[in-house]
Amino acid sequence: MKSIQAQWVLGLIPTDRLPDLATEAISAGIESKSLVELAGLDPAETDEARRLFEDVLNEIGYEGMAKAEALRAYATAISASIVKSEIAPFEGAKKIWQATLHVGLTSFHDLDAFIYAASEWEDRPQDRSMFEKAIIEEAVRWSGTHIERA
């Protein structure tokens, strides 16, 4: 749920998607009065969906999340997906880069390794293996997972 909260703070989740996410959360065993209400909303009820989602976060004990914290949580989740080979290294780095651009924190440099690799990928095809290795190493660091890759 922290990854969902991070995506919400970063503006990466469309409001009309919140009822579906609420249904998924209920199916995963998360319980909250507002979550049930949110799951029953029509996707067009965007103002009510926003309010209910914020209520859900409060009810399950999630405090407010700053944009920098949200970027870190998002990068951790994407990194875990890279490490598990659920997403290609370049695609993951690109998602992190796009989220950083979307938020516009110009003085936030924690994710620069991902951003540099993603931004140079297209222009330097001869260096893609180097960038892929760097992305994977950074993903391992962010996810806290150790892997063996061929």
C-alpha positions as MATLAB code, in Angstrom:
seq = 'MKSIQAQWVLGLIPTDRLPDLATEAISAGIESKSLVELAGLDPAETDEARRLFEDVLNEIGYEGMAKAEALRAYATAISASIVKSEIAPFEGAKKIWQATLHVGLTSFHDLDAFIYAASEWEDRPQDRSMFEKAIIEEAVRWSGTHIERA';
ca = [
       0.000    0.000    0.000;
       2.960    2.326    0.581;
       3.835    2.042   -3.112;
       0.258    3.021   -4.004;
       0.422    5.974   -1.635;
       3.715    7.035   -3.228;
       2.231    6.831   -6.719;
      -0.755    8.863   -5.523;
       1.473   11.581   -4.039;
       3.472   11.662   -7.279;
       0.309   12.089   -9.348;
       0.831    8.798  -11.185;
      -2.587    7.296  -10.379;
      -5.619    8.670  -12.194;
      -8.496    9.342   -9.810;
     -10.895    7.195  -11.838;
      -8.651    4.192  -11.064;
      -9.096    4.505   -7.278;
     -12.275    2.359   -7.012;
     -10.492   -0.528   -8.783;
      -7.477   -0.165   -6.503;
      -9.800   -0.206   -3.497;
     -11.358   -3.450   -4.722;
      -7.884   -4.970   -5.141;
      -6.899   -3.849   -1.637;
     -10.019   -5.432   -0.134;
      -9.260   -8.657   -2.013;
      -5.746   -8.533   -0.539;
      -7.202   -8.421    2.969;
      -6.934   -4.716    3.786;
      -9.892   -3.550    5.845;
     -11.262   -0.031    6.109;
     -14.748    1.521    6.108;
     -13.696    4.136    3.565;
     -12.041    1.471    1.417;
     -15.387   -0.313    1.051;
     -17.098    2.976    0.145;
     -14.360    3.787   -2.354;
     -14.641    0.369   -3.983;
     -18.348    1.008   -4.558;
     -17.913    4.396   -6.226;
     -18.477    5.073   -9.875;
     -15.102    6.020  -11.435;
     -16.622    9.368  -12.502;
     -17.056   10.437   -8.849;
     -13.553   11.890   -8.744;
     -13.936   14.406   -5.903;
     -15.472   11.800   -3.600;
     -12.828    9.249   -4.657;
     -10.011   11.639   -3.723;
     -11.559   12.332   -0.321;
     -12.216    8.664    0.402;
      -8.717    7.620   -0.653;
      -7.197   10.130    1.747;
      -9.539    8.769    4.441;
      -8.388    5.215    3.633;
      -4.753    6.197    4.097;
      -5.563    7.737    7.486;
      -7.675    4.759    8.586;
      -4.939    2.232    7.855;
      -2.327    4.331    9.620;
      -0.460    5.988    6.771;
       0.661    9.500    7.532;
       1.247   12.169    4.932;
       4.075   11.556    2.512;
       6.307   14.281    1.092;
       7.157   14.161   -2.602;
      10.802   13.263   -1.935;
       9.716   10.394    0.312;
       7.234    9.286   -2.361;
       9.980    9.290   -4.993;
      12.153    7.134   -2.741;
       9.311    4.666   -2.087;
       8.467    4.526   -5.802;
      12.116    3.980   -6.731;
      12.343    1.182   -4.161;
       9.282   -0.551   -5.629;
      10.482   -0.159   -9.226;
      13.944   -1.343   -8.187;
      12.477   -4.506   -6.680;
      10.672   -5.135   -9.981;
      13.922   -4.662  -11.902;
      15.791   -7.049   -9.593;
      13.031   -9.671   -9.946;
      13.160   -9.249  -13.757;
       9.514   -8.148  -13.774;
      10.498   -5.007  -15.651;
      13.443   -4.361  -17.953;
      16.197   -2.224  -16.411;
      15.814    0.595  -18.943;
      12.006    0.630  -18.585;
      12.311    0.813  -14.807;
      14.891    3.590  -14.932;
      12.697    5.463  -17.409;
       9.679    5.187  -15.073;
      11.756    6.588  -12.216;
      13.044    9.402  -14.429;
       9.527   10.271  -15.623;
       8.195   10.323  -12.052;
      11.008   12.658  -11.034;
      10.248   14.967  -13.965;
       6.536   14.874  -13.169;
       7.115   16.020   -9.596;
       9.673   18.646  -10.572;
      11.974   18.436   -7.549;
      15.020   19.987   -9.213;
      17.185   19.802   -6.098;
      16.445   16.092   -5.485;
      19.447   14.024   -6.617;
      18.936   10.647   -4.910;
      17.846    9.037   -8.185;
      20.439   10.576  -10.502;
      22.006    7.218  -11.400;
      18.689    5.986  -12.836;
      18.006    9.299  -14.526;
      21.432    9.496  -16.156;
      21.243    5.942  -17.509;
      17.704    6.397  -18.832;
      18.448    9.777  -20.390;
      21.560    8.520  -22.220;
      20.122    5.135  -23.305;
      18.742    6.210  -26.703;
      21.679    8.422  -27.678;
      24.403    5.932  -26.779;
      23.356    2.485  -28.025;
      26.968    1.299  -27.894;
      26.921    1.807  -24.107;
      23.599    0.122  -23.335;
      25.170   -2.897  -21.659;
      27.089   -0.554  -19.357;
      23.898    1.396  -18.579;
      21.926   -1.801  -17.992;
      24.562   -3.055  -15.559;
      24.566    0.300  -13.750;
      20.763    0.327  -13.522;
      20.701   -3.210  -12.117;
      23.409   -2.374   -9.567;
      21.496    0.727   -8.479;
      18.241   -1.262   -8.341;
      19.909   -3.842   -6.110;
      21.095   -1.040   -3.831;
      17.649    0.581   -3.704;
      15.731   -2.644   -3.233;
      18.119   -4.009   -0.610;
      18.199   -7.301   -2.495;
      21.257   -9.258   -3.534;
      21.095  -11.103   -6.823;
      23.287  -13.171   -9.060;
      22.939  -12.370  -12.747;
      24.709  -13.935  -15.687;
];
